[in-house]
Amino acid sequence: MAASETHRAVGREVLGDGYAGQLGYAGEHELLRMAEVCGMAPGRTVLDLGCGTGGVASWWARRTSARVIGVDCSGTALRIGAADESRDARAAFVAADATALPLAASSLDGIVSLDGFGLDFARLAREARRLLRGGGRVALLISLPAGGAGPALEALAAAGLAECFVEDQMEPAAALMSRWREAYRRAASGHIAEVGERVHRGIVDEIDELLVGYREGTTERVLIGATRLQAARSARVAR
Ligand SMILES: C[S@@+](CC[C@H](N)C(=O)[O-])C[C@H]1O[C@@H](n2cnc3c(N)ncnc32)[C@H](O)[C@@H]1O
């Protein structure tokens, strides 16, 4: 998917200027909302967890002037992204697993993830608590089995993060995914010639499954936010 010219053409058709090479389902509006929730700004350092080819990390760095560290466990995705000479110099990339991040404690101001990790929120929450400085924030945009946001928030709170909240993103996601699906259908013959029938079918089926899940209420699309409080405030909240 990451290396496919058809995927890029479909992305540009669906998202226009909001196409940043993303594999996850988000347009400009969602990417800017994630940047806002996690407080990306000049002088801040933010981790993009499961960054894929890193197009979005670079886009965020360009749009917000934050320093963005993209981490992904796929060396292939990172290698494909490294060939992109238009990447923003404020974005840097590391191959690592989300469960063992080679980053120093209290070294980050934010953590974002766009469809970029598994469902082990307890582990993610503990890493977020370790890596974030006081005031640092988390912004995760993800599709979950219905009811999954509650346990995710509980895991973040249990790890000591505060101000945890969920924003429903179902409607914009469904609209966006319908457009991806139609664009992929129009581009089907070229896409199949490029990546093969199995891969093409897999992508369209995944979109269809998500759309059915949203419609039938078995899947939810959410933006999850949380904050690592400053030490003094955190102690007051604990009392
Ligand atoms: C759907 S892609 C999204 C990529 C990127 N966020 C984007 O939207 O372009 C999911 C990415 O998460 C990465 N990923 C999944 N589990 C991971 C883990 N445990 N540690 C690091 N990366 C992971 C995959 O390698 C893949 O590149």
The ligand as a Tripos MOL2 file, in Angstrom:
@<TRIPOS>MOLECULE
LIG
   27    29     1     0     0
SMALL
NO_CHARGES

@<TRIPOS>ATOM
      1 C1         -2.4290    1.7740    9.1590 C.3       1 LIG1
      2 S1         -0.7030    2.0700    9.2790 S.3       1 LIG1
      3 C2         -0.7540    3.7940    9.7050 C.3       1 LIG1
      4 C3          0.5530    4.4710    9.4270 C.3       1 LIG1
      5 C4          0.5630    5.9850    9.6370 C.3       1 LIG1
      6 N1          0.1080    6.3780   10.9400 N.3       1 LIG1
      7 C5         -0.2370    6.6680    8.5570 C.2       1 LIG1
      8 O1         -1.4050    6.9680    8.7680 O.co2     1 LIG1
      9 O2          0.3170    6.8320    7.4520 O.co2     1 LIG1
     10 C6         -0.2360    1.3100   10.8230 C.3       1 LIG1
     11 C7          1.2560    1.3450   11.1040 C.3       1 LIG1
     12 O3          1.4600    0.9850   12.4600 O.3       1 LIG1
     13 C8          2.6460    0.2170   12.5210 C.3       1 LIG1
     14 N2          2.6030   -0.5660   13.7550 N.ar      1 LIG1
     15 C9          1.6720   -1.4860   14.1260 C.ar      1 LIG1
     16 N3          1.9880   -2.0290   15.3300 N.ar      1 LIG1
     17 C10         3.1330   -1.4300   15.7290 C.ar      1 LIG1
     18 C11         3.9670   -1.5700   16.8690 C.ar      1 LIG1
     19 N4          3.6660   -2.4290   17.8330 N.pl3     1 LIG1
     20 N5          5.0680   -0.7980   16.9700 N.ar      1 LIG1
     21 C12         5.3850    0.0860   15.9790 C.ar      1 LIG1
     22 N6          4.6460    0.2510   14.8490 N.ar      1 LIG1
     23 C13         3.5320   -0.4890   14.7280 C.ar      1 LIG1
     24 C14         2.6210   -0.6300   11.2400 C.3       1 LIG1
     25 O4          3.9100   -1.0820   10.8760 O.3       1 LIG1
     26 C15         2.0600    0.3770   10.2420 C.3       1 LIG1
     27 O5          3.0710    1.0730    9.5520 O.3       1 LIG1
@<TRIPOS>BOND
     1     1     2 1
     2     2     3 1
     3     2    10 1
     4     3     4 1
     5     4     5 1
     6     5     6 1
     7     5     7 1
     8     7     8 2
     9     7     9 1
    10    10    11 1
    11    11    12 1
    12    11    26 1
    13    12    13 1
    14    13    14 1
    15    13    24 1
    16    14    15 ar
    17    14    23 ar
    18    15    16 ar
    19    16    17 ar
    20    17    18 ar
    21    17    23 ar
    22    18    19 1
    23    18    20 ar
    24    20    21 ar
    25    21    22 ar
    26    22    23 ar
    27    24    25 1
    28    24    26 1
    29    26    27 1
@<TRIPOS>SUBSTRUCTURE
     1 LIG1         1 GROUP 0 **** ****
